[in-house]
Amino acid sequence: MDVNERPTVLIVDDDPSIVDILKDFLEYDQFRVVTGCDAQEAWNAFRNNEVQCILLDIMMPGQSGFDFCRRIRESSDVPILFLSARSDDVDKIRGLSLGGDDYIVKSASPGEIIARVKAVLRRAGAAQGSSAPKALDYGYLKLDLTSREVFAGGRSVSLTPKEYDLLRLFAEHPRQVFTYDQLLAKFWEGVGDKHTIRVHMGRLREKIEPDPDHPRYIANVWGVGYRFEASP
């Protein structure tokens, strides 16, 4: 593979041993790797490289991974996978609610982490080669499938790759119920739980619904999953 065609992963972690291990595994798997030991160094690496994915430690000196994620989300929907030594739901839910696409406990093997990177990159690049349809128009809500742009009430909406892929799945299958298990299998490789989905769906509703408290488009099917209510 030509070096210019290799996806670039930014590793942000203040532990050199973790950075070295992940860098070795990613480069062996034909990824290009740039690194940062803190938020400022990571920000410089992000600005100076065309980054396709970020592996982001939560606990860092100075600015935390959560703060760095907020900064990235102000201008980019690049996939972000949080790395944490903690496995509790509080950090997981906070990370996902800030725009993270996945949450990985550091006890995971390097092979699993690489698999999760590949999975999020597949989802981010999904449907780019699709020929039809080119757009979905639901009145207030519109999706341009070619540019992956979403408009709600005439304004452009910034979605993370996973939020966009979730919305597209629902919008392309109106009235079809997608269960929690189906969504976990498709978007999280079976790793996660109902809380993971609820956090993403809540954030998506806040961005695309006229009134998130009374959703017009994405409805709960209680105890089962979700369904897209509108028709084109």
Protein Blocks (a to p, Z undefined) as FASTA:
>chain_A
ZZklpccdddddfbfklmmmmmmmmmmnopacdddfbfklmmmmmmmpccfbdcddfbdg
hjafklmmmmmmmmpccdcddddfbfbfklmmmmmmnopabdcdfkbcfklmmmmmmmmm
mmmmgoklpcbdfbdcehjaccdfklopaceehiacdddfklmmmmmmmmmmghiacdfk
lmmmmmnnopacfklmmmmmmmmmmmmgmblmlcfklccdehilccdfbdZZ
